[in-house]
Amino acid sequence: MTYTHAITVPLSWEDAVERTRGALAAQGFGVLTEIDVRSTFTQKLGQEAGDSLGDYIILGACNPQLAQRGITAEPQLGALLPCNVVVRRAPNAAETTVETIDPQTMVQLSRSDATREVADEADARLRAALKEISGK
């Protein structure tokens, strides 16, 4: 089973991150957390580990209305939130990849109709954000 949606775009690292933030905001998502994986690898594992990874951040995106509906219907659903969005670029790459969690993975773990509805809407919004990032 695929558990992400991904696009690869001919954007610089900085442009891809900026466009990702804007596209998420346009779909009602705020960024609650940001993990700079490259920086963490460099600090914890050394410069070579960070450099070999390249640019890599994880944005913890949350749409408050969807989160509220999901957690109200199924309180343990909070363990699967926020929706992670990865922006990554390998060393010396000419393109940047943007990847989102596929919210349908929640449906695989919970069979409730309310969770399915929230996952369907989150999926549509994240796919729309990826489409906006790609310029299509």
C-alpha positions in Angstrom: 0.0 0.0 0.0 1.3 3.5 -0.9 1.0 5.8 2.1 2.0 9.1 0.6 1.2 11.4 -2.3 4.3 12.9 -4.0 5.2 15.3 -6.7 8.7 16.3 -7.9 9.0 19.9 -9.1 11.7 21.8 -10.9 11.9 24.4 -8.0 14.7 25.4 -5.8 14.6 24.2 -2.2 13.6 27.6 -0.9 10.9 28.1 -3.6 9.5 24.6 -3.0 9.2 25.2 0.8 7.6 28.6 0.3 5.2 27.3 -2.3 4.3 24.3 0.0 3.5 26.6 2.9 1.3 28.8 0.8 -0.5 25.9 -0.8 -1.2 24.3 2.6 -2.5 27.7 3.9 -4.8 28.0 0.9 -6.3 24.7 1.8 -6.9 25.7 5.5 -3.8 24.0 7.0 -1.5 25.7 9.4 2.0 24.4 10.2 2.2 23.4 13.8 5.6 21.9 13.8 8.7 21.9 11.6 11.5 19.4 11.8 14.7 20.2 10.0 15.9 16.6 9.5 19.2 17.6 7.9 20.1 19.9 10.8 19.2 17.2 13.3 21.3 14.6 11.5 24.2 17.0 11.4 23.9 17.8 15.1 23.4 14.2 16.2 25.3 12.2 13.6 27.8 14.6 12.2 28.2 16.8 9.1 28.6 13.9 6.7 25.2 12.5 7.7 23.5 15.8 7.1 25.3 16.5 3.9 24.5 13.0 2.5 20.8 13.5 3.2 20.5 16.8 1.6 17.7 19.3 2.4 14.8 17.6 4.2 12.1 19.1 6.4 8.9 17.7 7.9 6.0 20.1 8.2 3.3 19.1 10.7 0.3 20.5 9.0 -3.1 20.7 10.7 -6.5 21.8 9.5 -8.3 22.7 12.8 -11.8 22.0 11.5 -10.9 18.6 10.2 -8.8 17.7 13.3 -11.7 18.7 15.5 -14.2 16.6 13.6 -11.9 13.6 13.6 -10.9 13.8 17.3 -14.5 14.4 18.4 -15.6 11.3 16.5 -12.6 9.2 17.6 -10.4 10.6 20.4 -7.5 8.3 19.7 -7.2 9.7 16.2 -5.0 12.4 17.6 -2.2 9.9 17.6 -2.2 10.1 13.8 -2.2 13.9 13.7 -0.9 16.3 12.4 -0.7 15.4 8.7 3.0 15.3 7.8 4.3 17.0 4.7 7.9 16.4 3.6 9.9 18.7 1.4 13.2 17.1 0.4 16.0 17.6 -2.1 18.9 15.2 -2.5 22.4 16.7 -2.7 23.2 18.1 -6.1 19.6 17.4 -7.3 17.9 19.7 -9.8 14.4 19.0 -8.5 12.6 19.0 -5.2 10.1 16.4 -3.9 7.0 17.3 -1.9 5.3 14.5 -0.2 2.2 14.3 2.0 0.7 11.5 4.1 -2.2 9.8 2.4 -5.0 10.4 4.9 -6.7 7.2 3.7 -4.1 5.4 5.9 -6.3 6.5 8.8 -9.2 4.7 7.3 -7.2 1.5 7.2 -6.7 1.8 11.0 -10.3 3.0 11.8 -13.3 1.8 10.0 -15.6 4.6 11.3 -17.7 6.6 8.9 -16.7 9.8 10.6 -13.0 9.1 10.2 -13.6 8.1 6.5 -15.3 11.5 5.9 -12.5 13.5 7.5 -9.9 11.4 5.7 -11.7 12.0 2.4 -11.7 15.8 2.9 -8.1 15.9 4.1 -7.1 13.9 1.1 -8.8 16.2 -1.3 -7.3 19.3 0.3 -3.7 17.8 0.4 -4.0 16.7 -3.2 -5.2 20.2 -4.2 -2.2 21.7 -2.4 0.1 19.4 -4.3 -1.6 20.4 -7.5 -1.1 24.1 -6.7 2.6 23.5 -5.8 3.2 21.8 -9.2 1.5 24.7 -11.0 -1.0 22.4 -12.7 
